[in-house]
Amino acid sequence: MRTRDRSGAAVGVAAVVLLGVVVAGCGTMLHRWQLGAVPLGVGLALLMVLVGGVVARALMDMAGVVLYGLAAVLTSQVMTFLGPGGDVLVPSGAPSSVWLLGLPVAAALAAATPKSWYADLPAGVRHPARRHGRHE
């Protein structure tokens, strides 16, 4: 039984780290997108980080959010430097600053969501005692 628990934890760790890398990579590419003069990309990228953080918390509770956030921040920082051929994915400017500073804030907001969102109870049940039929 212990081997199964360890493998489940390892899969959870791998899943939230991979999620953080993918979300940060996509967000780094997306954050500069504009529709006309409206910079929608940074908002969508930060929303993606928040949703990914909620998924990470659902998978592994607070440890999942921390691992997800660290993977996302590390990925965005690595992608900030010059790429091959001198390409810059995160140039200086307001959208890039909002992206780099907002990413850890969005991950922290996912950590601040109520624990009741992740409870394993049927809809409408707020107390574990009701689950056992005591307060029907």
N, CA and C atoms as a LAMMPS dump frame, in Angstrom:
ITEM: TIMESTEP
0
ITEM: NUMBER OF ATOMS
408
ITEM: BOX BOUNDS ff ff ff
-5.0000000000000000e+02 5.0000000000000000e+02
-5.0000000000000000e+02 5.0000000000000000e+02
-5.0000000000000000e+02 5.0000000000000000e+02
ITEM: ATOMS id mol type element x y z
1 1 1 N 0.82 -1.197 0
2 1 2 C 0 0 0
3 1 3 C 0.865 1.263 0
4 2 1 N 1.962 1.243 0.718
5 2 2 C 2.825 2.42 0.759
6 2 3 C 3.398 2.753 -0.606
7 3 1 N 3.766 1.752 -1.352
8 3 2 C 4.324 1.988 -2.683
9 3 3 C 3.31 2.712 -3.553
10 4 1 N 2.064 2.337 -3.429
11 4 2 C 1.014 2.98 -4.212
12 4 3 C 0.864 4.449 -3.806
13 5 1 N 0.929 4.744 -2.516
14 5 2 C 0.817 6.126 -2.055
15 5 3 C 1.982 6.962 -2.553
16 6 1 N 3.181 6.394 -2.524
17 6 2 C 4.352 7.133 -3.002
18 6 3 C 4.261 7.398 -4.494
19 7 1 N 3.814 6.427 -5.245
20 7 2 C 3.716 6.635 -6.685
21 7 3 C 2.629 7.658 -6.999
22 8 1 N 1.544 7.65 -6.232
23 8 2 C 0.498 8.657 -6.432
24 8 3 C 1.008 10.05 -6.131
25 9 1 N 1.821 10.173 -5.08
26 9 2 C 2.403 11.477 -4.742
27 9 3 C 3.385 11.925 -5.815
28 10 1 N 4.162 10.985 -6.336
29 10 2 C 5.126 11.328 -7.384
30 10 3 C 4.41 11.793 -8.649
31 11 1 N 3.317 11.138 -8.987
32 11 2 C 2.542 11.543 -10.161
33 11 3 C 1.929 12.928 -9.924
34 12 1 N 1.437 13.168 -8.712
35 12 2 C 0.881 14.482 -8.389
36 12 3 C 1.923 15.586 -8.498
37 13 1 N 3.114 15.333 -7.968
38 13 2 C 4.203 16.317 -8.057
39 13 3 C 4.546 16.585 -9.515
40 14 1 N 4.714 15.519 -10.285
41 14 2 C 5.044 15.69 -11.708
42 14 3 C 3.946 16.462 -12.438
43 15 1 N 2.689 16.179 -12.108
44 15 2 C 1.565 16.841 -12.787
45 15 3 C 1.532 18.334 -12.49
46 16 1 N 1.693 18.72 -11.221
47 16 2 C 1.596 20.153 -10.908
48 16 3 C 2.82 20.917 -11.399
49 17 1 N 4 20.287 -11.389
50 17 2 C 5.191 20.957 -11.925
51 17 3 C 5.058 21.13 -13.435
52 18 1 N 4.623 20.091 -14.126
53 18 2 C 4.419 20.198 -15.572
54 18 3 C 3.353 21.24 -15.895
55 19 1 N 2.289 21.273 -15.1
56 19 2 C 1.248 22.282 -15.295
57 19 3 C 1.82 23.685 -15.14
58 20 1 N 2.656 23.895 -14.135
59 20 2 C 3.277 25.203 -13.928
60 20 3 C 4.167 25.608 -15.087
61 21 1 N 4.943 24.666 -15.611
62 21 2 C 5.836 24.956 -16.734
63 21 3 C 5.023 25.302 -17.986
64 22 1 N 3.994 24.519 -18.263
65 22 2 C 3.18 24.748 -19.472
66 22 3 C 2.416 26.068 -19.367
67 23 1 N 1.798 26.334 -18.221
68 23 2 C 1.024 27.569 -18.053
69 23 3 C 1.945 28.786 -18.155
70 24 1 N 3.104 28.73 -17.516
71 24 2 C 4.032 29.868 -17.584
72 24 3 C 4.576 30.06 -18.99
73 25 1 N 4.862 28.967 -19.674
74 25 2 C 5.343 29.078 -21.049
75 25 3 C 4.298 29.689 -21.966
76 26 1 N 3.07 29.208 -21.858
77 26 2 C 1.989 29.77 -22.672
78 26 3 C 1.704 31.222 -22.289
79 27 1 N 1.712 31.503 -20.993
80 27 2 C 1.464 32.871 -20.54
81 27 3 C 2.538 33.844 -20.997
82 28 1 N 3.788 33.376 -21.013
83 28 2 C 4.883 34.235 -21.476
84 28 3 C 4.716 34.559 -22.95
85 29 1 N 4.242 33.607 -23.714
86 29 2 C 3.99 33.86 -25.138
87 29 3 C 2.76 34.747 -25.344
88 30 1 N 1.763 34.577 -24.493
89 30 2 C 0.471 35.249 -24.665
90 30 3 C 0.435 36.663 -24.093
91 31 1 N 1.257 36.972 -23.113
92 31 2 C 1.073 38.212 -22.346
93 31 3 C 1.184 39.485 -23.169
94 32 1 N 1.823 39.446 -24.31
95 32 2 C 1.975 40.663 -25.132
96 32 3 C 0.868 40.846 -26.164
97 33 1 N -0.068 39.911 -26.251
98 33 2 C -1.116 39.979 -27.27
99 33 3 C -2.057 41.141 -26.99
100 34 1 N -2.409 41.844 -28.068
101 34 2 C -3.344 42.976 -27.966
102 34 3 C -4.427 42.826 -29.011
103 35 1 N -5.612 43.294 -28.645
104 35 2 C -6.717 43.362 -29.591
105 35 3 C -6.914 44.847 -29.869
106 36 1 N -6.376 45.297 -30.99
107 36 2 C -6.348 46.736 -31.256
108 36 3 C -5.354 47.372 -30.298
109 37 1 N -5.842 48.297 -29.483
110 37 2 C -4.977 48.945 -28.501
111 37 3 C -5.176 48.384 -27.091
112 38 1 N -6.047 47.378 -26.968
113 38 2 C -6.361 46.817 -25.649
114 38 3 C -5.46 45.611 -25.377
115 39 1 N -4.632 45.675 -24.327
116 39 2 C -3.733 44.55 -24.016
117 39 3 C -4.465 43.422 -23.275
118 40 1 N -5.104 42.549 -24.03
119 40 2 C -5.862 41.453 -23.427
120 40 3 C -4.985 40.282 -23.005
121 41 1 N -3.831 40.142 -23.611
122 41 2 C -2.982 38.986 -23.369
123 41 3 C -2.547 38.829 -21.925
124 42 1 N -2.153 39.917 -21.293
125 42 2 C -1.667 39.815 -19.916
126 42 3 C -2.79 39.394 -18.969
127 43 1 N -3.987 39.878 -19.196
128 43 2 C -5.125 39.474 -18.373
129 43 3 C -5.469 38.01 -18.552
130 44 1 N -5.47 37.552 -19.806
131 44 2 C -5.748 36.139 -20.076
132 44 3 C -4.644 35.246 -19.502
133 45 1 N -3.401 35.693 -19.609
134 45 2 C -2.285 34.905 -19.079
135 45 3 C -2.392 34.779 -17.559
136 46 1 N -2.736 35.863 -16.88
137 46 2 C -2.866 35.811 -15.424
138 46 3 C -4.077 34.987 -15.004
139 47 1 N -5.152 35.048 -15.767
140 47 2 C -6.311 34.205 -15.493
141 47 3 C -5.94 32.726 -15.643
142 48 1 N -5.129 32.427 -16.637
143 48 2 C -4.665 31.065 -16.85
144 48 3 C -3.832 30.584 -15.647
145 49 1 N -3 31.468 -15.098
146 49 2 C -2.197 31.124 -13.919
147 49 3 C -3.113 30.844 -12.726
148 50 1 N -4.125 31.673 -12.54
149 50 2 C -5.052 31.483 -11.426
150 50 3 C -5.803 30.155 -11.546
151 51 1 N -6.303 29.859 -12.719
152 51 2 C -7.031 28.602 -12.932
153 51 3 C -6.095 27.404 -12.738
154 52 1 N -4.88 27.502 -13.244
155 52 2 C -3.907 26.435 -13.043
156 52 3 C -3.59 26.23 -11.568
157 53 1 N -3.528 27.32 -10.808
158 53 2 C -3.288 27.218 -9.374
159 53 3 C -4.424 26.529 -8.645
160 54 1 N -5.645 26.805 -9.06
161 54 2 C -6.806 26.138 -8.464
162 54 3 C -6.763 24.635 -8.778
163 55 1 N -6.388 24.288 -9.992
164 55 2 C -6.261 22.874 -10.362
165 55 3 C -5.163 22.21 -9.533
166 56 1 N -4.029 22.894 -9.367
167 56 2 C -2.927 22.343 -8.57
168 56 3 C -3.354 22.139 -7.119
169 57 1 N -4.133 23.078 -6.591
170 57 2 C -4.604 22.924 -5.214
171 57 3 C -5.593 21.773 -5.097
172 58 1 N -6.426 21.59 -6.101
173 58 2 C -7.366 20.475 -6.083
174 58 3 C -6.635 19.134 -6.145
175 59 1 N -5.518 19.093 -6.849
176 59 2 C -4.764 17.849 -6.972
177 59 3 C -3.953 17.517 -5.725
178 60 1 N -3.279 18.541 -5.15
179 60 2 C -2.328 18.256 -4.062
180 60 3 C -2.428 19.215 -2.891
181 61 1 N -3.499 19.919 -2.739
182 61 2 C -3.69 20.878 -1.66
183 61 3 C -2.607 21.962 -1.716
184 62 1 N -2.187 22.494 -0.589
185 62 2 C -1.28 23.638 -0.57
186 62 3 C 0.097 23.312 -1.145
187 63 1 N 0.572 22.096 -0.927
188 63 2 C 1.87 21.711 -1.484
189 63 3 C 1.838 21.782 -3.016
190 64 1 N 0.716 21.433 -3.599
191 64 2 C 0.583 21.506 -5.046
192 64 3 C 0.654 22.925 -5.559
193 65 1 N 0.027 23.855 -4.847
194 65 2 C 0.064 25.264 -5.265
195 65 3 C 1.484 25.807 -5.159
196 66 1 N 2.187 25.439 -4.096
197 66 2 C 3.564 25.921 -3.922
198 66 3 C 4.457 25.392 -5.044
199 67 1 N 4.375 24.094 -5.327
200 67 2 C 5.177 23.524 -6.41
201 67 3 C 4.806 24.125 -7.761
202 68 1 N 3.518 24.285 -7.99
203 68 2 C 3.027 24.901 -9.229
204 68 3 C 3.565 26.328 -9.368
205 69 1 N 3.444 27.106 -8.305
206 69 2 C 3.913 28.493 -8.347
207 69 3 C 5.407 28.587 -8.582
208 70 1 N 6.181 27.75 -7.899
209 70 2 C 7.636 27.766 -8.096
210 70 3 C 8.003 27.381 -9.527
211 71 1 N 7.356 26.354 -10.064
212 71 2 C 7.638 25.945 -11.441
213 71 3 C 7.267 27.041 -12.431
214 72 1 N 6.143 27.704 -12.2
215 72 2 C 5.698 28.76 -13.106
216 72 3 C 6.627 29.971 -13.044
217 73 1 N 6.989 30.389 -11.845
218 73 2 C 7.878 31.552 -11.71
219 73 3 C 9.246 31.24 -12.313
220 74 1 N 9.783 30.074 -12.021
221 74 2 C 11.085 29.696 -12.569
222 74 3 C 11.042 29.659 -14.097
223 75 1 N 9.996 29.09 -14.655
224 75 2 C 9.864 29.018 -16.117
225 75 3 C 9.777 30.406 -16.731
226 76 1 N 8.975 31.287 -16.137
227 76 2 C 8.852 32.642 -16.702
228 76 3 C 10.164 33.406 -16.59
229 77 1 N 10.91 33.183 -15.514
230 77 2 C 12.199 33.868 -15.365
231 77 3 C 13.219 33.351 -16.379
232 78 1 N 13.227 32.059 -16.612
233 78 2 C 14.148 31.495 -17.611
234 78 3 C 13.814 32.036 -18.994
235 79 1 N 12.532 32.152 -19.301
236 79 2 C 12.114 32.638 -20.623
237 79 3 C 12.296 34.143 -20.777
238 80 1 N 12.578 34.847 -19.688
239 80 2 C 12.756 36.293 -19.745
240 80 3 C 14.08 36.671 -20.408
241 81 1 N 15.076 35.821 -20.28
242 81 2 C 16.389 36.13 -20.839
243 81 3 C 16.389 35.955 -22.349
244 82 1 N 17.438 36.454 -22.975
245 82 2 C 17.56 36.364 -24.429
246 82 3 C 17.541 34.92 -24.894
247 83 1 N 16.831 34.697 -25.967
248 83 2 C 16.774 33.364 -26.552
249 83 3 C 17.772 33.244 -27.683
250 84 1 N 17.74 32.137 -28.383
251 84 2 C 18.654 31.964 -29.516
252 84 3 C 18.376 32.997 -30.598
253 85 1 N 19.415 33.557 -31.136
254 85 2 C 19.261 34.56 -32.181
255 85 3 C 18.917 35.938 -31.64
256 86 1 N 18.967 36.125 -30.331
257 86 2 C 18.705 37.436 -29.746
258 86 3 C 17.237 37.763 -29.561
259 87 1 N 16.341 36.793 -29.723
260 87 2 C 14.912 37.036 -29.527
261 87 3 C 14.616 37.323 -28.064
262 88 1 N 13.726 38.268 -27.84
263 88 2 C 13.311 38.608 -26.482
264 88 3 C 11.834 38.278 -26.351
265 89 1 N 11.493 37.39 -25.418
266 89 2 C 10.1 37.007 -25.212
267 89 3 C 9.404 37.927 -24.219
268 90 1 N 10.182 38.546 -23.327
269 90 2 C 9.619 39.433 -22.314
270 90 3 C 10.375 40.765 -22.383
271 91 1 N 9.992 41.648 -23.321
272 91 2 C 10.675 42.94 -23.426
273 91 3 C 10.253 43.86 -22.287
274 92 1 N 11.035 44.901 -22.059
275 92 2 C 10.641 45.84 -21.01
276 92 3 C 9.395 46.595 -21.471
277 93 1 N 8.517 46.858 -20.531
278 93 2 C 7.264 47.527 -20.816
279 93 3 C 6.226 47.141 -19.78
280 94 1 N 5.113 47.834 -19.8
281 94 2 C 4.074 47.61 -18.795
282 94 3 C 3.498 46.192 -18.826
283 95 1 N 3.122 45.642 -19.992
284 95 2 C 2.552 44.278 -19.972
285 95 3 C 3.525 43.241 -19.403
286 96 1 N 4.793 43.383 -19.739
287 96 2 C 5.783 42.431 -19.234
288 96 3 C 5.968 42.57 -17.727
289 97 1 N 5.978 43.784 -17.236
290 97 2 C 6.108 43.993 -15.787
291 97 3 C 4.893 43.435 -15.055
292 98 1 N 3.71 43.678 -15.601
293 98 2 C 2.489 43.145 -14.984
294 98 3 C 2.532 41.622 -15.003
295 99 1 N 2.998 41.029 -16.08
296 99 2 C 3.086 39.576 -16.177
297 99 3 C 4.054 39.011 -15.128
298 100 1 N 5.276 39.557 -15.08
299 100 2 C 6.287 39.002 -14.181
300 100 3 C 5.948 39.213 -12.71
301 101 1 N 5.303 40.318 -12.386
302 101 2 C 4.928 40.569 -10.993
303 101 3 C 3.57 39.937 -10.649
304 102 1 N 2.699 39.825 -11.639
305 102 2 C 1.37 39.288 -11.388
306 102 3 C 1.321 37.776 -11.309
307 103 1 N 2.273 37.095 -11.934
308 103 2 C 2.277 35.635 -11.924
309 103 3 C 2.336 35.075 -10.499
310 104 1 N 3.29 35.478 -9.65
311 104 2 C 3.271 34.933 -8.282
312 104 3 C 2.052 35.379 -7.481
313 105 1 N 1.532 36.56 -7.781
314 105 2 C 0.327 37.03 -7.078
315 105 3 C -0.873 36.159 -7.455
316 106 1 N -1.012 35.827 -8.726
317 106 2 C -2.122 34.976 -9.168
318 106 3 C -2.015 33.578 -8.557
319 107 1 N -0.799 33.054 -8.461
320 107 2 C -0.619 31.742 -7.825
321 107 3 C -0.966 31.821 -6.34
322 108 1 N -0.601 32.923 -5.701
323 108 2 C -0.928 33.093 -4.28
324 108 3 C -2.434 33.231 -4.079
325 109 1 N -3.12 33.866 -5.014
326 109 2 C -4.576 33.965 -4.917
327 109 3 C -5.221 32.58 -4.979
328 110 1 N -4.656 31.692 -5.774
329 110 2 C -5.168 30.318 -5.828
330 110 3 C -4.984 29.635 -4.476
331 111 1 N -3.886 29.939 -3.808
332 111 2 C -3.646 29.363 -2.486
333 111 3 C -4.611 29.929 -1.448
334 112 1 N -5.136 31.117 -1.693
335 112 2 C -6.033 31.775 -0.745
336 112 3 C -7.502 31.387 -0.933
337 113 1 N -7.789 30.554 -1.903
338 113 2 C -9.183 30.142 -2.11
339 113 3 C -9.648 29.302 -0.921
340 114 1 N -10.942 29.325 -0.62
341 114 2 C -11.457 28.597 0.547
342 114 3 C -11.242 27.086 0.436
343 115 1 N -10.892 26.491 1.545
344 115 2 C -10.673 25.038 1.587
345 115 3 C -11.953 24.276 1.245
346 116 1 N -13.106 24.884 1.512
347 116 2 C -14.38 24.21 1.237
348 116 3 C -14.583 23.949 -0.254
349 117 1 N -13.894 24.692 -1.114
350 117 2 C -14.003 24.454 -2.549
351 117 3 C -13.456 23.077 -2.928
352 118 1 N -12.589 22.545 -2.083
353 118 2 C -11.901 21.303 -2.405
354 118 3 C -12.36 20.143 -1.526
355 119 1 N -13.443 20.335 -0.781
356 119 2 C -13.951 19.294 0.11
357 119 3 C -14.565 18.163 -0.708
358 120 1 N -14.451 16.974 -0.192
359 120 2 C -15.007 15.798 -0.858
360 120 3 C -16.402 15.494 -0.339
361 121 1 N -17.26 16.496 -0.34
362 121 2 C -18.62 16.342 0.165
363 121 3 C -19.612 16.578 -0.967
364 122 1 N -20.784 15.998 -0.886
365 122 2 C -21.8 16.263 -1.899
366 122 3 C -22.199 17.747 -1.903
367 123 1 N -22.69 18.227 -3.004
368 123 2 C -23.103 19.622 -3.124
369 123 3 C -24.158 19.95 -2.074
370 124 1 N -24.028 21.089 -1.441
371 124 2 C -24.983 21.531 -0.449
372 124 3 C -24.679 21.068 0.964
373 125 1 N -23.758 20.141 1.132
374 125 2 C -23.394 19.657 2.467
375 125 3 C -22.201 20.468 2.949
376 126 1 N -22.348 21.096 4.109
377 126 2 C -21.285 21.941 4.625
378 126 3 C -20.529 21.313 5.776
379 127 1 N -21.102 20.332 6.413
380 127 2 C -20.468 19.72 7.579
381 127 3 C -20.312 18.227 7.357
382 128 1 N -19.155 17.675 7.749
383 128 2 C -18.964 16.235 7.586
384 128 3 C -19.998 15.408 8.353
385 129 1 N -20.569 15.947 9.451
386 129 2 C -21.561 15.199 10.231
387 129 3 C -22.809 14.918 9.385
388 130 1 N -23.167 15.831 8.515
389 130 2 C -24.342 15.634 7.662
390 130 3 C -24.114 14.503 6.676
391 131 1 N -22.891 14.283 6.327
392 131 2 C -22.572 13.229 5.389
393 131 3 C -22.923 11.854 5.946
394 132 1 N -22.847 11.717 7.259
395 132 2 C -23.131 10.442 7.907
396 132 3 C -24.593 10.307 8.305
397 133 1 N -25.425 11.245 7.915
398 133 2 C -26.853 11.13 8.123
399 133 3 C -27.365 11.662 9.448
400 134 1 N -26.535 12.334 10.222
401 134 2 C -26.992 12.82 11.521
402 134 3 C -27.901 14.041 11.414
403 135 1 N -27.657 14.911 10.456
404 135 2 C -28.43 16.151 10.361
405 135 3 C -29.186 16.216 9.051
406 136 1 N -30.003 15.299 8.764
407 136 2 C -30.744 15.317 7.52
408 136 3 C -32.036 16.057 7.648
